[in-house]
Amino acid sequence: MVDKSAAPRGTDPVVGAQLAGLAGSLLVCGVGELEQLYSARSAREFDALRTALHARFETVATPPDLLERALRLQRDLAHHHGCGTASRSPIS
C-alpha cells in the first residue's frame, strides 16, 4: 500500500528508484487516495494528482465496512486505553 509519506517523494532519486523497483506490486486504496488528494490546492491540481495516482498505482476497493470498523476500534481505544491522553497531542 502506498501512503502519503511515500508517493510524494517519488521525485526523489533514491525513493523514486525504490518505488520503481516495486512497480506493479504497489497499491492504493480509497482511504489512501483521499489522503493523497487532501493536499490539492485547486481543482486542476486535484485532477492532476488523481490522474497521476491512478497512472502509477493500481487502486484496490475499500471494503464497505472498513471505516466503520476502524472508527469502532478507535473509539474503543479512546474509551479503554487512553487514546488522546496527555502523552499525545489532540487532533485539531
Buried (B, 14 or more C-beta within 10 A) or exposed (E): EBEBEBBEEBEEEEBEEEBEEEEEEBEBBBBBBEBBBEEBEEEEEBEEBBEEBEEBBEEEEBEEEEEEEEEEEEEEEEEEEEEEEEEEEEEE
